[in-house]
């Protein structure tokens, strides 16, 4: 997923994960996009300081389909 697609999905209320379902991308109260590790609540920015380069490979981000909860990792 590209940065733009990830942001659009989060803004649309979809659940975006990074690497596995323990990592969730979300937008905070001040408009920052973050990746949070659910087991302990630690988070990092979705991008490097430049705001243009993802903290992870595009292929590692995926959505969970809401109709059945199945993962869609976006890579084969």
VOPAGU-2260 file (C-alpha; in pm, 1 decimal, decimal comma):
REM VOPAGU-2260
SITE   aa  ch    i         X         Y         Z
SITE  UNK   A    0       0,0       0,0       0,0
SITE  UNK   A    1     126,0     346,8     -78,0
SITE  UNK   A    2     134,9     624,6     178,4
SITE  UNK   A    3    -162,1     794,2      13,1
SITE  UNK   A    4    -368,4     472,7      10,4
SITE  UNK   A    5    -287,2     404,1     376,3
SITE  UNK   A    6    -390,6     754,3     483,5
SITE  UNK   A    7    -711,3     739,0     278,0
SITE  UNK   A    8    -802,9     401,6     430,5
SITE  UNK   A    9    -741,2     523,1     785,4
SITE  UNK   A   10    -940,4     840,5     717,1
SITE  UNK   A   11   -1224,8     624,1     582,3
SITE  UNK   A   12   -1233,4     423,9     906,5
SITE  UNK   A   13   -1073,1     107,6     768,9
SITE  UNK   A   14    -829,1     -91,3     981,0
SITE  UNK   A   15    -478,0     -85,8     836,7
SITE  UNK   A   16    -208,4    -314,0     976,8
SITE  UNK   A   17     167,8    -323,8     931,7
SITE  UNK   A   18     359,0    -653,4     921,9
SITE  UNK   A   19      95,7    -840,3    1129,8
SITE  UNK   A   20    -232,1    -769,1    1308,4
SITE  UNK   A   21     -54,5    -659,5    1627,9
SITE  UNK   A   22      46,4    -334,5    1452,9
SITE  UNK   A   23    -233,0     -89,1    1369,0
SITE  UNK   A   24    -209,0     239,8    1181,0
SITE  UNK   A   25    -419,8     522,9    1322,0
SITE  UNK   A   26    -447,5     901,1    1324,8
SITE  UNK   A   27    -409,1    1084,0    1656,4
SITE  UNK   A   28    -589,2    1395,8    1783,4
SITE  UNK   A   29    -337,9    1632,5    1626,0
SITE  UNK   A   30    -349,8    1465,6    1283,4
SITE  UNK   A   31     -35,2    1251,1    1300,5
SITE  UNK   A   32     -46,9     904,3    1145,0
SITE  UNK   A   33     107,7     649,2    1380,4
SITE  UNK   A   34     177,0     276,3    1394,2
SITE  UNK   A   35      90,1     129,9    1734,6
SITE  UNK   A   36     196,2    -209,6    1865,8
SITE  UNK   A   37    -120,0    -321,0    2044,4
SITE  UNK   A   38      30,1    -553,2    2310,1
SITE  UNK   A   39     220,9    -271,3    2482,2
SITE  UNK   A   40      91,1      52,7    2325,2
SITE  UNK   A   41     428,1     165,1    2187,9
SITE  UNK   A   42     408,4     361,4    1865,7
SITE  UNK   A   43     616,1     516,5    1589,6
SITE  UNK   A   44     527,8     755,8    1313,0
SITE  UNK   A   45     388,8     613,3     991,1
SITE  UNK   A   46     664,5     799,8     806,2
SITE  UNK   A   47    1016,1     924,6     864,6
SITE  UNK   A   48    1049,8    1291,0     971,2
SITE  UNK   A   49    1028,8    1403,1     608,8
SITE  UNK   A   50     669,6    1284,2     602,1
SITE  UNK   A   51     717,9    1116,5     265,2
SITE  UNK   A   52     894,0     785,3     335,2
SITE  UNK   A   53     713,2     502,3     514,2
SITE  UNK   A   54     857,0     338,3     826,2
SITE  UNK   A   55     821,1      -0,5     659,2
SITE  UNK   A   56     785,4    -145,6     312,1
SITE  UNK   A   57     468,1     -70,4     116,3
SITE  UNK   A   58     411,0    -445,5      76,9
SITE  UNK   A   59     397,5    -489,7     456,5
SITE  UNK   A   60      81,2    -279,2     502,1
SITE  UNK   A   61    -257,8    -443,8     460,1
SITE  UNK   A   62    -629,1    -415,3     538,3
SITE  UNK   A   63    -848,0    -661,4     723,1
SITE  UNK   A   64   -1167,6    -732,3     533,9
SITE  UNK   A   65   -1457,6    -638,6     757,6
SITE  UNK   A   66   -1703,3    -897,9     624,0
SITE  UNK   A   67   -1512,0   -1198,5     754,5
SITE  UNK   A   68   -1213,8   -1061,9     945,7
SITE  UNK   A   69    -970,6   -1240,4     714,9
SITE  UNK   A   70    -633,6   -1082,8     656,8
SITE  UNK   A   71    -537,8    -945,9     318,6
SITE  UNK   A   72    -161,7    -899,0     332,8
SITE  UNK   A   73    -139,7    -749,0     -13,9
SITE  UNK   A   74     149,5    -970,9    -118,5
SITE  UNK   A   75     178,4   -1325,4    -241,2
